[in-house]
């Protein structure tokens, strides 16, 4: 996997960034600004719009990864039924007892399938 690419115009020392923070913020709206300390990139300042986009993409990937793992586990369980566990085994005695206390009618269809 490649590391992010940037040019020298996007790198500013931590001491200069502190002195010229308004400029760093302004520049971050068009491209990420890389803050260096001891000749090494230490931090990144970016626009909230870019951060939000990155966050949403990461969450989507996490969900896809979770779904893929779940699919694999279901497929493995189908291939080897002897390896299946009951819900009581998975939840434990205390968790299963609490689970049984839940009134199935107390959860609306919208909450359940929303």
C-alpha positions in Angstrom: 0.0 0.0 0.0 1.3 3.4 -0.9 1.8 6.2 1.5 0.2 9.6 0.7 2.1 11.8 -1.7 2.5 15.5 -1.1 4.8 18.3 -2.2 7.1 20.6 -0.3 4.5 23.4 -0.4 2.3 21.3 1.8 4.9 20.8 4.5 5.4 23.3 7.3 7.4 23.0 10.5 5.5 22.8 13.8 6.9 26.0 15.0 5.9 27.9 11.8 2.5 26.3 11.9 1.9 27.6 15.4 2.9 31.1 14.3 0.9 31.0 11.0 -2.0 28.8 12.0 -4.6 30.9 10.1 -2.6 30.5 6.9 -2.3 26.7 7.5 -6.0 26.4 8.0 -6.7 28.4 4.9 -4.3 26.3 2.8 -5.9 23.1 4.2 -9.2 24.0 2.6 -7.5 23.2 -0.8 -5.0 20.6 0.1 -3.9 18.8 3.3 -1.1 20.5 5.2 1.6 18.3 6.7 3.2 19.5 10.0 6.7 18.3 10.5 8.7 18.0 13.7 12.3 16.9 13.8 12.3 16.3 10.0 9.4 13.9 10.2 5.7 14.4 9.4 3.9 14.6 12.8 0.4 15.8 12.0 -2.0 16.7 9.1 -4.4 19.6 8.9 -7.2 19.1 6.4 -10.6 20.6 5.6 -13.5 19.2 7.5 -15.1 18.3 4.2 -12.2 16.1 3.3 -12.1 14.6 6.8 -15.8 13.8 6.7 -15.5 12.1 3.3 -12.6 10.0 4.5 -14.5 9.1 7.7 -17.5 8.0 5.7 -15.4 5.9 3.3 -13.6 4.3 6.3 -17.0 3.5 8.0 -18.3 2.0 4.7 -15.1 -0.2 4.4 -15.5 -1.3 8.1 -19.1 -2.3 7.4 -18.1 -4.2 4.2 -15.3 -6.0 6.1 -17.7 -6.9 8.9 -20.3 -8.2 6.4 -17.6 -10.2 4.5 -16.3 -11.8 7.7 -19.9 -12.6 8.7 -20.5 -14.2 5.3 -17.4 -16.3 5.6 -18.4 -17.4 9.1 -21.9 -18.4 8.0 -20.4 -20.3 5.0 -18.0 -22.2 7.3 -20.8 -23.0 9.7 -22.9 -24.4 6.8 -19.9 -26.5 5.7 -19.3 -27.8 9.2 -22.5 -28.0 11.2 -20.7 -29.8 14.0 -18.9 -26.6 14.8 -22.1 -24.5 15.4 -22.9 -23.1 18.9 -26.2 -22.4 20.4 -27.1 -18.8 21.2 -26.9 -19.7 24.9 -23.3 -20.9 24.5 -22.4 -17.7 22.7 -24.1 -15.3 25.1 -23.3 -17.1 28.3 -25.8 -18.0 31.1 -26.2 -14.5 32.4 -26.5 -12.8 29.0 -28.9 -15.4 27.7 -31.1 -15.0 30.8 -31.2 -11.2 30.1 -31.9 -11.8 26.5 -34.9 -14.0 27.3 -36.4 -11.2 29.4 -36.7 -9.0 26.3 -40.3 -8.6 25.2 -40.2 -9.1 21.4 -43.2 -6.8 21.0 -41.4 -3.9 22.7 -39.2 -3.3 19.6 -41.0 -1.6 16.8 -40.7 -2.9 13.2 -39.0 0.3 12.2 -36.3 -0.1 15.0 -35.9 -3.7 14.1 -35.7 -3.4 10.3 -35.2 0.4 10.0 
